[in-house]
Amino acid sequence: MTVPNFLRENTELKLKKLNKVDEFGAYFSIPFVTDVHNAETTTYKWLNSIKVIEEVNKRKNINYILTGGDYINNHENKEEVIKRLKNFKDRFEDRSNLFITLGNHDDNSNYKDFSKVITHEEMKKLMFSDMQDVTFGNGLYYYKDFHEHKIRLIVLNSEDIPEYDISMKYKGQWDYAFSNEQLNWVAHTALNTDYKIIFCSHTPLIESVEGFDLAIRNSEAMLGIMKAYTTGTSYSSSNNTGDFKYNVSVDYNKKGTIVCCLFGHVHADNIVYKDNIAHISTTCSNCSYRYGSSAIKNATGTVNEIALDFLTIRNDMGFLTRFGAGSDRSFTYVNNTKESKKEKSYLGLKLLGQNKKIIALLQNLKDLSIESILESGDKTLSFSYAKEDKFYENI
């Protein structure tokens, strides 16, 4: 598939930015696109997102794609819903590395009609069966290890409600939950690793984000597990009432590293910290369904038609390079992981005088804030640095 002309300039510009990020010690990148909301009249819009992703992946030698859920809108006809879900997945050349996150629109439960809903069993066969080298829990949640980079992606199911039956007591459309089984799987299995962790869910775990609607049942327990993991402490909690009982207890004897928690659903861009963990959303990829601060008029056929991020991480920072509508972003994370010798070290920066002699050499770029990088010409490189840092000499 070819990137359309109206997206070509932006794609080339952001590819250059990705290359610059790589030069400053980044060692892992993954595209993240969410909330395509495939409908009869908007298919071409999310297809353009795929075209951009696959073009960038090809040129950056990235072999995987992370998606955040809400692949469709609800429809009265179950067969039409199945067709749209297949249509989304089948558009990708390599579905073995297309990582799926269940969204609240995807099971067609809004009608609360058992004859129209896609059951959990049907959903797993339809959307999750092509993925390779992933480890599932007993549900629509799993992890994927990127061994070369020592990173584990944990994809949660924030609509983890009981399997559907004729009563339709709960529906994934508006009932968000983490089951007892999923909580314990995360605590004892998924987080049983020395790798750095990237979480992804469709619905946000925290309430203080733009676009928030309803809380995930038992989200406080999931957040407690995450905090204990990063602080190397214990966590115990239980709820003995209602249909979403849980009992989880875990003791971590060392600190782990959580890079961030990605999510969609809210159709807005957010970076909010909770317990020193960045919770990050990417706005709706489909310009027809953006609200609030992300809404842009007359976006169709322009660079603002699409919106997707490439998440790139280095030893203590993450970068989100935005293709389409919106801005590039960055965040920090607490790195408790002993770095591998194979990982890229921070590059030194030479400052040259007019006679081409070195007037300063910055050995460590951890605290260096680059404002501009100019490849040629008699220009000024503007920067700031932490003067109290032992790695820097006075200039």
C-alpha positions in Angstrom: 0.0 0.0 0.0 1.2 3.5 -0.9 1.1 6.5 1.4 -1.3 9.1 -0.2 0.3 12.3 -1.4 -1.4 14.5 1.3 0.4 12.5 4.0 3.7 12.0 2.3 5.4 15.2 3.5 4.4 14.6 7.1 5.5 11.0 6.9 9.0 12.0 5.7 9.3 14.7 8.3 8.4 12.4 11.1 10.7 9.6 9.8 13.6 12.1 10.2 12.5 12.8 13.8 12.5 9.1 14.5 16.0 8.8 13.2 17.1 11.7 15.4 15.6 10.1 18.5 17.5 6.9 17.7 20.7 8.8 17.6 20.3 9.8 21.2 20.3 6.4 22.8 16.8 5.0 21.9 16.8 1.3 21.3 13.2 0.1 20.9 10.3 1.5 18.8 6.7 0.3 18.3 3.8 2.0 16.5 0.6 2.5 18.4 -2.7 3.2 16.7 -6.1 3.1 18.4 -9.9 3.7 18.0 -10.2 3.4 14.2 -14.0 2.8 14.6 -14.4 1.2 11.2 -17.8 2.1 9.7 -19.2 2.0 6.2 -18.2 5.6 5.4 -14.8 5.8 7.1 -12.9 2.8 6.0 -10.5 4.7 3.8 -9.4 6.9 6.8 -8.0 4.1 8.9 -6.5 2.4 5.8 -4.4 5.5 5.4 -3.1 5.0 8.9 -2.1 1.5 8.0 -0.3 2.7 4.9 1.8 5.2 7.0 2.6 2.5 9.6 3.7 -0.1 7.1 5.8 2.5 5.2 7.6 3.6 8.4 8.0 0.0 9.7 9.5 -1.0 6.4 12.1 1.8 6.4 12.8 1.5 10.1 13.0 -2.3 10.1 10.2 -2.6 12.7 8.2 -5.8 12.5 5.3 -5.3 14.8 2.2 -3.1 15.4 0.3 -2.4 18.7 -3.3 -1.5 18.4 -5.5 -0.1 21.2 -9.0 -1.5 20.5 -12.3 -0.2 19.2 -11.8 -1.5 15.7 -15.5 -1.1 14.8 -18.7 0.6 15.6 -21.7 -1.3 16.8 -24.1 -2.7 14.1 -27.5 -4.4 14.3 -26.2 -7.3 12.1 -23.7 -9.6 13.9 -22.3 -10.8 10.5 -21.5 -7.3 9.5 -19.6 -6.8 12.7 -17.6 -9.9 12.1 -16.9 -8.7 8.5 -15.6 -5.4 9.7 -13.3 -7.0 12.3 -11.9 -9.3 9.7 -11.5 -6.4 7.3 -9.4 -4.5 9.8 -7.1 -7.4 10.6 -6.8 -8.7 7.1 -5.5 -5.3 5.8 -2.1 -5.9 7.5 0.5 -7.8 5.6 1.9 -9.6 8.7 -0.9 -10.5 11.2 1.5 -12.6 13.3 2.9 -9.4 14.9 -0.3 -7.4 15.0 -1.0 -7.1 18.7 -4.7 -6.7 19.5 -6.3 -5.0 22.5 -10.0 -5.6 23.1 -12.0 -2.4 23.0 -15.5 -1.7 24.5 -17.1 -1.4 21.1 -15.7 -4.5 19.6 -18.0 -7.2 20.9 -21.2 -5.5 19.6 -22.8 -5.7 23.1 -24.4 -2.3 23.0 -27.7 -3.8 21.9 -27.7 -6.2 24.9 -28.9 -8.9 22.6 -27.2 -12.3 22.9 -27.9 -13.1 19.2 -25.9 -10.1 18.2 -23.0 -10.2 20.6 -19.6 -11.7 19.9 -18.7 -14.0 22.7 -15.2 -14.1 24.3 -14.6 -17.5 22.7 -15.6 -16.1 19.3 -13.5 -13.0 19.7 -10.4 -15.0 20.6 -10.6 -17.0 17.4 -11.5 -14.0 15.3 -9.0 -11.4 16.5 -6.4 -13.0 18.7 -5.5 -16.3 17.0 -3.0 -15.0 14.4 -0.5 -13.6 16.9 2.7 -15.6 17.3 5.0 -16.0 20.3 2.6 -14.5 22.8 1.7 -16.0 26.2 -2.0 -15.8 27.1 -3.7 -15.8 30.5 -7.0 -17.5 30.7 -8.8 -14.8 28.8 -8.2 -12.0 26.2 -5.0 -10.8 27.8 -1.5 -11.8 27.2 2.2 -10.8 27.1 4.8 -10.6 24.3 8.5 -10.6 25.0 10.9 -8.7 22.8 14.0 -10.6 23.9 16.5 -8.6 22.0 15.5 -5.4 23.8 14.6 -7.1 27.2 11.1 -5.6 27.0 7.8 -7.3 27.9 4.5 -5.9 26.5 1.6 -6.8 28.7 -1.8 -6.3 27.0 -4.7 -6.1 29.5 -8.4 -6.8 29.0 -10.2 -3.9 30.6 -13.5 -5.4 29.6 -12.9 -8.7 31.4 -16.5 -9.5 32.4 -18.1 -12.9 32.7 -18.8 -14.8 29.4 -22.0 -13.8 27.8 -25.2 -15.8 28.1 -28.9 -15.1 27.3 -29.3 -12.9 30.4 -26.8 -10.3 29.1 -26.3 -9.1 32.7 -23.2 -7.3 31.8 -22.0 -5.9 28.4 -18.5 -4.9 27.4 -19.7 -1.7 25.9 -20.1 0.0 29.3 -19.0 -2.6 31.9 -15.2 -2.3 32.4 -13.5 -4.8 34.8 -10.4 -6.7 35.7 -11.2 -10.2 36.9 -9.6 -11.9 39.9 -7.9 -14.3 37.5 -6.4 -11.5 35.4 -5.2 -9.6 38.5 -3.4 -12.6 39.8 -2.0 -13.5 36.4 -0.5 -10.0 36.1 0.8 -10.1 39.7 2.4 -13.6 39.6 3.0 -14.5 36.0 3.2 -11.5 33.7 5.3 -9.4 36.1 7.6 -12.4 36.9 10.4 -11.0 34.7 13.5 -8.8 34.8 12.5 -7.2 31.5 11.1 -3.7 31.3 7.3 -3.5 31.1 5.0 -1.7 28.8 1.3 -2.1 29.7 -1.5 -1.5 27.2 -5.2 -1.5 27.9 -8.1 0.0 25.9 -9.8 1.8 28.9 -7.7 4.1 31.2 -6.8 2.8 34.6 -6.9 6.2 36.2 -9.8 8.8 36.2 -7.8 12.1 35.9 -7.6 12.0 32.1 -9.4 13.9 29.4 -12.3 11.9 28.0 -12.7 9.6 31.1 -16.2 8.1 31.4 -16.4 5.1 33.7 -14.0 3.4 36.1 -12.7 -0.1 35.6 -13.9 -2.4 38.3 -10.9 -3.5 40.4 -8.6 -1.0 38.8 -7.3 0.1 42.2 -6.0 -3.4 42.7 -4.2 -3.4 39.3 -2.7 0.0 40.2 -1.6 -1.4 43.6 0.1 -4.3 41.9 2.0 -2.0 39.6 3.1 0.3 42.4 4.4 -2.7 44.4 6.3 -4.0 41.4 8.1 -0.7 40.8 8.9 -0.1 44.5 9.9 -3.7 45.3 7.3 -4.0 48.1 4.3 -6.2 48.8 0.6 -5.6 48.1 -2.5 -7.4 49.3 -6.2 -6.5 48.6 -9.5 -8.2 48.3 -13.2 -7.6 47.6 -15.7 -10.2 48.8 -18.9 -8.7 47.5 -20.7 -8.7 44.1 -19.8 -10.4 40.9 -16.3 -9.1 40.6 -14.7 -10.6 43.8 -11.0 -10.7 44.0 -8.2 -11.7 46.3 -4.6 -10.8 45.4 -1.5 -10.9 47.4 2.1 -10.5 46.1 5.5 -9.7 47.5 8.2 -8.4 45.2 11.7 -8.7 46.5 13.3 -6.2 44.1 12.2 -3.2 42.1 11.0 -3.6 38.6 10.6 -1.1 35.7 7.4 0.0 34.1 8.0 2.2 31.2 4.4 3.3 30.7 0.8 2.3 30.5 -0.7 3.0 27.1 -4.5 3.3 26.5 -7.1 4.5 24.0 -10.8 4.9 24.4 -10.9 8.6 25.5 -10.2 10.0 22.0 -7.7 12.5 23.4 -4.0 12.8 24.0 -3.0 12.4 27.7 0.1 11.9 29.8 -0.7 11.6 33.5 1.5 10.2 36.2 0.3 7.9 38.9 2.8 6.5 41.4 5.6 7.7 39.1 4.2 5.7 36.2 3.2 7.5 33.0 -0.4 6.7 31.8 -0.5 7.7 28.1 -3.3 7.9 25.6 -3.2 8.4 21.9 -6.2 10.2 20.3 -8.6 8.5 18.0 -7.1 7.6 14.7 -10.3 8.3 12.9 -10.8 12.0 12.5 -14.6 11.6 12.4 -14.7 10.6 16.1 -12.3 13.0 17.8 -13.7 15.2 20.6 -12.6 17.9 23.0 -9.1 19.2 22.5 -8.4 16.7 19.7 -11.3 17.8 17.5 -10.2 19.3 14.2 -12.6 20.6 11.6 -12.2 19.7 7.9 -9.5 17.1 8.7 -10.4 14.7 5.9 -7.9 14.7 3.1 -5.3 16.6 5.1 -2.5 15.6 7.4 -5.0 15.8 10.3 -7.0 12.9 8.9 -4.9 10.3 10.8 -3.3 10.3 14.2 -0.9 7.6 15.5 2.3 7.4 17.6 5.6 5.6 17.4 6.6 4.9 21.0 10.4 4.9 21.3 12.2 4.3 24.6 15.7 4.7 25.9 17.1 4.1 29.4 15.0 6.5 31.3 12.8 8.4 28.8 10.2 7.6 26.2 9.3 9.5 23.1 6.0 9.6 21.2 6.5 10.7 17.6 3.2 11.8 16.2 2.2 11.0 12.6 -0.8 13.1 11.5 -2.8 15.4 13.8 -1.2 16.3 17.2 2.2 16.9 18.6 5.3 14.9 19.5 5.5 14.1 23.2 8.0 12.7 25.7 7.9 11.3 29.2 10.2 9.9 31.9 10.1 6.7 33.8 11.9 5.3 36.8 14.5 2.8 35.6 15.1 0.1 38.1 16.6 -2.3 35.6 20.2 -3.1 35.2 21.1 -2.1 31.7 22.4 -4.7 29.2 25.8 -4.1 27.7 24.1 -4.6 24.3 21.9 -1.6 24.8 23.0 1.7 23.2 25.0 4.0 25.4 24.4 7.7 25.4 26.2 9.5 22.6 28.8 12.1 23.3 28.3 15.6 21.8 31.3 17.6 20.5 31.1 21.4 20.3 33.5 22.8 17.7 34.8 26.3 17.4 35.4 28.1 14.1 38.8 26.6 13.8 37.2 23.1 14.1 38.9 22.4 17.4 36.8 20.8 20.2 35.9 23.4 22.8 33.7 21.0 24.8 32.8 17.4 24.9 29.7 16.3 26.7 30.1 12.6 27.6 26.6 12.0 29.0 23.3 13.1 27.4 21.0 12.0 30.1 20.2 15.5 31.2 20.8 17.3 27.9 17.7 19.0 26.5 18.2 19.3 22.7 16.2 22.2 21.3 17.3 21.9 17.7 19.6 19.6 15.7 20.9 21.1 12.4 22.6 18.9 10.0 24.5 21.5 7.9 25.2 25.2 7.6 26.7 27.8 9.9 24.0 27.5 12.5 23.9 27.5 16.3 23.1 24.4 18.3 21.0 25.5 21.3 21.0 23.3 24.4 20.8 23.3 28.2 22.6 21.0 30.6 22.7 20.3 34.3 25.8 22.2 35.5 26.0 20.4 38.7 26.3 17.1 37.0 29.8 15.6 37.4 29.8 14.6 33.7 29.8 18.1 32.4 32.7 20.6 32.3 32.2 24.3 32.3 31.9 25.7 28.8 
